[in-house]
Amino acid sequence: MTELSDLPIRDDLRGLSPYGAPQLDVPVRLNTNENSYPVPESVVEAIGKAVAAELRDLNRYPDRDAVALRADLAEYVGHGLTADGVWAANGSNEIQQQLLQAFGGPGRSALGFTPAYSMHPLLALGTGTRWVPARRGVDFGLTADEAVAQIREHRPDVVFLCSPNNPTGTALDPAVVTAVLDETPGMVVVDEAYAEFARPGTVSALAVLPGHPRLVVTRTMSKAFGFAGGRLGYLAADPAVVAAVQLVRLPYHLSALTQAAARAALAHRETLLGTVAEIMRQRDRIVTALRERGLRVADSDANFVLYEVGGDQGVAWRAMLAQGVLVRDVGLPGWLRVTAGTPAETDAFLAAVDETQREGQAAPPRPKGTTS
């Protein structure tokens, strides 16, 4: 069988592994920040009807610009946005890839403050954009002064900010966004994939959009809406940004079925978003419970929690897996990330933490075919 190394693949891709978390059949899966609650039956029926209405015309291409969907998204997001300031694609990853295709590329650079979303440097690599790993400060925070100093040093063409940040869960002060906009000559992309889970008083970067044509806010329906399988991400920005990404988007990139399903989900957003408050309660419960157990925990405005295990995170990850609980090793030494799910899942997670602490986090044999 031909090996990947036998093919004339690009040199900068040799030896790399594709992005992805382990997909294991375990009782409790809390490693990919999915919404643990299934889509309610009433919404299932509504989406089914919307998709069925498109089936007869599948011989025709979908609306290339997804205008109706973008109008629905603008109405949901608010902040005075209209369809011409919103763009949609297959998940926020494709949105960010399109932004790098338009504003990054060979001879240009993108900067992100790590630890952050591990897909950003891979998107940069795939688009031929040089990646600059800047650093966060104490307790994974990021101040305006820290951000500006690193931007002055590297002068990137694209800056990625995550609020709430993945994997730490920390939200950004809007003053950081404004300071970065004032300092960088290029585009500033604020990834707000988890914005619906933010604690009260957290201000979205959408509030900074007016008067800042180089600012882009990206979001997704995968998390709060429980629409991960539907693959729908979007951006909010100046209409000129939307015009720019249309230059690089693939023809008919968003299927008629996806558009119909997403519009039906948006029409039933009160039902779908009804789980957000409970997920936030479980997140806060996890934070409190882990701190009561003497563990360091990062403050979180997302649907996940980053916590310090007090040792080798790979050992701790395998110990949790042995208890039937799958969490995420994000490659941050000494830390693991857990998704906030249902009350029963939180019970199972905390019980597994207690068991592994009693066992001293002894590493069981690694299950065949798994990685952390």
Disulfide bonds with the S-S distance in Angstrom:
none
